[in-house]
Amino acid sequence: MHLCMATKTLSVDEEAYLRLIRARKHARESFSKVIKRANWDDGPPRCGDLLNRACGEVTDNTLDILEAAQATDLQPQDKWKH
């Protein structure tokens, strides 16, 4: 049985490519492993994060507060723009 992992093709500029190469621990390390090792800023916590941690044990009051917050929530800033 062969297990296949889905892959995506992406384009990066020369500078990004060179950074990925320099970040490898050894010449055979994949770029996927380099990216997974990176320390990414995940941004501020979101309602979904709270619900995931709550394991389904959320009071109606908390749900009302989250629903109100979501109604006024702004789109997150694009982390990829400079």
FENLIN-V550524 format. One record per pair of residues at least 24 apart in sequence whose ideal C-beta (glycine too) atoms are under 10 Angstrom apart, sorted by the first residue. I is the first residue (numbers start at 1). J is the second residue. D is the distance in Angstrom with one decimal. If there is no record, write none. Layout:
I:J:D  I:J:D
//
This chain:
5:32:8.8  7:32:8.4  8:32:9.8  40:79:8.6  41:79:7.5  42:79:9.7  43:76:6.3  43:77:8.3  43:79:7.4  44:76:8.5  46:70:9.2  46:73:8.5  46:76:8.6  47:73:8.1
//
